[in-house]
Amino acid sequence: MKPVCLFCALAVVWGCKEKEPYRPENVRFTGIGRGDVVEHKAQEAEKRPEVKPQSGHRPVAVVVTAEGSILVEGVGSEVRARRVPQVVRVLSDGGVRTLRVALASQGKVDKASRESVFATLWYGGAGGEKELLDEFSAARPDLKAAMKADPDLAQSFYHTESMTLVGAHGPVTTWLLSAEGFLGGAHPYAQRSLVAVDMTNGKTLDFLPKFGQRNLVKEALGQGASGECVRHLSGVGPVETAGGGKAFVAALTHEFESCAGAYKLVRVEPPEKDGEVAGELHDGVFTLSGTDLRVSGVVDFRVSPQKDAVVLLMGLGRNDRLAAPWEKKDGRTREVRVWVKGMDSQPVLGRTAALHSVQFLLDHPLPDAVLASFANLK
């Protein structure tokens, strides 16, 4: 299925009929970026930075949170952490790839109108940064043309975009793309789409074929699916549940213009099993078999494959409940802690509204290259 250009109609100003409204056609997101539509020019191999071995220093983990990433290093028997705004993924050669959202104000179409904002997803690595999901940005409306088409309505015109990280699993991140506004016509417009990005190469992924003939809308909504206004499947991508289990989240968007902009994120069972979750969490108490580690007040956790490191998300109280990736968040932040084998305590790394994934690095074959990449991130 080819991706549909959301605002193609907005880039054209129709003929000079007097006060003809400047409005988008009824075009919806149907999965921008599906099928590796993002093209990239060939790049030179990334040059590994020359570094001197750092005695006692080692990379521990990259913790992907709602606010970016926390880079964790071991220094002797201690750890230190630094937060960066990008989503970070470490490669096998010690280099890193990053994703970050940039919001750019486009000002107001008219002095009395709302501010318009454009969102861009930037992919960083070898050769610097480049824009991803360029079909999203290429379909943006011409705000100046809209004002010229109907200056009497210009004070009510606006266009706002956003990109939100819903979750991640391994090198794949899942994003919710949103665009809404009003540029004339009978109603405002609003669209949503879910897009999965492979951080190792910056390409978008289409997971729908993996589900075969399954009806994901019916699975999510049950027998009453036909009566729902929000029942259009607008993308699916992987996320992690508590403990690092794999699930998929799907975006259901409006089927009829009367509920334009309405959407819901729903859980979709994976098409195939993806391993077991290490560690146990029962009544807020986390335990790790084979160790003496026992921590109370935990609501989420990730365990390294070798069970030699753990990242813990602490609760806000005895009855605290963590929202799932497909549920609405309340914005509250929780304490993040880390434990590495041999430690007597779990030092605090910071706070976050959501723990998306953790890439453990204690067994990385090129630790000094990873540390050099960490140092270069701003």
Secondary structure, DSSP 8 states (H G I E B T S, - for coil): -----TTGGGG------TT------S---S-TTTTT------------------TTEEEEEEEEETTEEEEEEEETTEEEEEEESSEEEE-TTS-EEEEEEEEEEEEESSTTS-EEEEEEEEEEETTEEEEE-HHHHHT---HHHHHHH-GGGGGG-EEEEEEEEEEEETTEEEEEEEEEEE-SSSS-EEEEEEEEEETTTTEEE--GGGGTT--HHHHHHGGGGGG-SEEEEEEEEEEE-GGG-EEEEEEEEESSGGGTT-EEEEEE--SS------SEEETTEEE-TTS--EEESEEEEEE-TTSSEEEEEE-SSTT-----TTS------EEEEEEETT-SS--EEEEES-EEEEEE-TT-S-HHHHHHHHHH--
